[in-house]
Amino acid sequence: MFDQKLLNMDLHWITVVLLVTGMVNALNLTSNNQQSEIANLKQEVNDLTASVRNLTSALNHMQTEFQMLNSTLNKRQSVAFSACLGSSGRTLGPHQPVEFDSVLLNDGGAYDPRHGTFRAPVSSDYHFAVTFLSSLPAASWIEIVRDGNQLVYTYADGNGNNVGSTQVNIRLEAGQDVWCRNAYVSGTITLHSSGKYSCFSGHIIS
């Protein structure tokens, strides 16, 4: 009978030990699972943080491009000029530029009346026109040039005060210059000395 009691007590403690061991193992498993889940959550947070940084960088880049585009569009919308000769006439030597010094309009500030030169602020298509009144006694030839290369020219004969005019649409890259000059490589021309008969104008097209 004593032995049976001892056996029952041993079985009881074995059962308790097994239950405690099982609970400990379950707790360890739960703890491991939680740690694994926490690690996964941390990784997801890191991934989301990296994605937010990439999106922020992309948005900043897009904002910079938008500002540059907006600035370019504003420049294109406000590039136009018109200038005439002042009260005095001009006698021009070979290939001498015409300095149209009486400015009527200079939106964008691309025209320089000191040298009679227009400098393209942005790459685009432009329209230019020139009209002039010649003075006796010789015929006059005026040409519009881009960086010194002839684009178009016009003529007024010397049999009185005659008018010559021409215009052109051209492509300009930013920084290229356009101006008018005496088309003769030798010899002079004289433009009329009274009133604003001789004028040069231009504007951006697109």
C-alpha positions in Angstrom: 0.0 0.0 0.0 2.9 2.3 0.8 4.5 1.5 -2.4 1.4 2.4 -4.3 1.2 5.7 -2.6 4.8 6.4 -3.6 4.0 5.4 -7.1 1.0 7.7 -7.2 3.1 10.6 -5.8 5.8 10.0 -8.5 3.2 9.9 -11.2 1.7 13.1 -9.8 5.0 15.0 -9.9 5.9 13.6 -13.3 2.6 14.9 -14.5 3.3 18.3 -12.9 6.8 18.4 -14.4 5.4 17.6 -17.8 2.8 20.2 -17.6 5.2 22.9 -16.4 7.7 21.8 -19.1 5.0 22.1 -21.7 3.9 25.5 -20.5 7.5 26.7 -20.6 8.0 25.4 -24.1 4.7 27.0 -25.2 5.9 30.3 -23.7 9.2 30.1 -25.4 7.5 29.3 -28.7 5.2 32.2 -28.2 8.1 34.5 -27.3 10.0 33.3 -30.4 7.0 33.9 -32.6 6.5 37.4 -31.1 10.2 38.2 -31.7 9.9 37.0 -35.3 6.8 39.1 -35.8 8.5 42.2 -34.2 11.5 41.7 -36.5 9.2 41.5 -39.5 7.4 44.6 -38.4 10.7 46.5 -38.0 11.7 45.4 -41.5 8.3 46.6 -42.9 8.8 49.9 -41.1 12.3 50.3 -42.5 11.0 49.5 -46.0 8.1 52.0 -45.7 10.6 54.6 -44.4 12.8 54.0 -47.4 9.8 54.3 -49.7 8.7 57.6 -48.1 12.3 58.9 -48.6 12.3 57.9 -52.3 8.8 59.5 -52.8 10.0 62.7 -51.0 13.1 62.8 -53.2 11.0 62.2 -56.4 8.5 64.9 -55.3 11.3 67.4 -54.7 12.8 66.6 -58.1 9.4 67.1 -59.8 8.9 70.4 -57.9 12.3 71.6 -59.1 11.5 70.6 -62.7 8.1 72.4 -62.4 9.7 75.6 -61.2 12.3 75.5 -64.0 9.5 74.9 -66.6 7.4 77.6 -65.1 10.4 80.0 -65.2 11.0 79.1 -68.8 7.4 79.6 -69.8 7.3 83.0 -68.1 10.4 84.0 -70.0 8.9 82.8 -73.3 5.7 84.7 -72.6 7.5 88.0 -72.1 10.2 88.2 -74.8 9.5 90.9 -77.3 11.3 94.1 -78.4 10.9 97.0 -80.8 13.5 99.8 -81.4 14.0 102.6 -83.9 16.8 104.9 -84.9 16.7 108.1 -82.8 16.5 111.6 -84.2 19.9 111.4 -86.0 20.6 109.3 -89.1 23.3 106.7 -89.5 26.1 106.4 -92.0 27.3 102.8 -91.8 30.6 101.3 -92.9 31.0 97.7 -94.3 29.1 95.2 -92.2 28.6 97.8 -89.5 25.7 97.0 -87.2 22.7 99.3 -87.0 22.2 100.5 -83.5 18.5 101.0 -83.1 18.8 103.1 -79.9 15.3 104.4 -79.4 13.6 101.5 -77.5 9.8 101.3 -77.7 9.5 97.9 -76.1 11.9 95.5 -74.4 10.0 92.8 -72.5 12.5 90.3 -71.1 15.4 92.7 -71.6 16.9 90.6 -74.4 17.6 93.6 -76.7 20.7 95.7 -76.2 20.2 99.2 -77.7 23.9 100.0 -77.2 24.9 97.5 -79.8 21.6 96.9 -81.6 21.8 93.2 -80.7 19.1 90.8 -79.5 20.3 87.8 -77.5 18.0 84.8 -77.2 17.3 84.1 -73.5 15.9 80.6 -74.2 16.1 78.1 -77.1 13.0 78.6 -79.2 11.5 80.0 -82.5 11.6 83.7 -83.0 10.3 86.3 -85.5 12.3 89.3 -86.6 11.5 92.2 -88.8 13.3 95.3 -90.0 12.1 98.4 -91.9 14.4 101.3 -92.9 14.3 104.5 -94.9 17.3 105.1 -97.1 18.8 108.5 -97.7 20.3 110.0 -100.9 22.3 109.5 -103.0 23.2 105.7 -103.0 21.1 102.6 -102.7 21.1 100.8 -99.3 21.2 97.1 -98.4 20.3 95.9 -94.8 20.6 92.3 -93.7 19.5 90.5 -90.6 22.2 88.2 -89.3 22.5 85.4 -86.7 25.9 85.3 -85.0 27.3 87.1 -88.0 25.7 84.9 -90.7 23.2 86.4 -93.1 19.6 85.2 -92.7 17.7 87.7 -95.0 18.3 91.1 -96.6 16.4 94.0 -98.1 17.1 96.8 -100.5 16.1 100.4 -101.0 17.3 102.2 -104.1 19.0 105.6 -104.1 16.6 107.5 -106.4 15.0 109.3 -103.4 14.0 108.4 -99.9 12.9 104.8 -100.4 11.9 102.1 -97.9 13.2 98.6 -97.6 11.8 95.9 -95.3 12.1 92.2 -94.6 11.2 89.6 -91.9 12.1 86.1 -90.9 11.2 83.3 -88.6 14.1 81.3 -87.3 15.3 78.9 -84.6 17.6 80.3 -82.0 19.5 78.5 -79.2 19.9 80.3 -75.9 22.7 82.8 -76.1 22.7 83.2 -79.9 22.7 86.8 -81.2 20.6 88.5 -83.9 21.2 92.0 -85.3 20.9 94.2 -88.4 23.9 95.5 -90.4 25.0 97.1 -93.6 25.0 94.3 -96.1 27.9 95.7 -98.1 31.3 94.2 -97.6 32.7 97.4 -99.0 31.1 100.8 -99.2 28.8 102.8 -96.9 25.0 103.3 -96.6 23.1 106.2 -95.1 19.8 105.8 -93.2 17.3 108.7 -93.0 18.0 111.2 -90.3 14.5 112.4 -89.5 11.7 110.6 -87.6 11.5 106.9 -86.6 11.3 105.5 -90.0 13.9 102.8 -89.5 12.9 100.1 -86.9 13.9 96.6 -85.8 11.6 94.3 -83.8 11.3 90.7 -82.8 9.5 88.4 -80.4 9.4 84.8 -79.3 7.0 82.4 -81.2 7.0 79.3 -79.1 
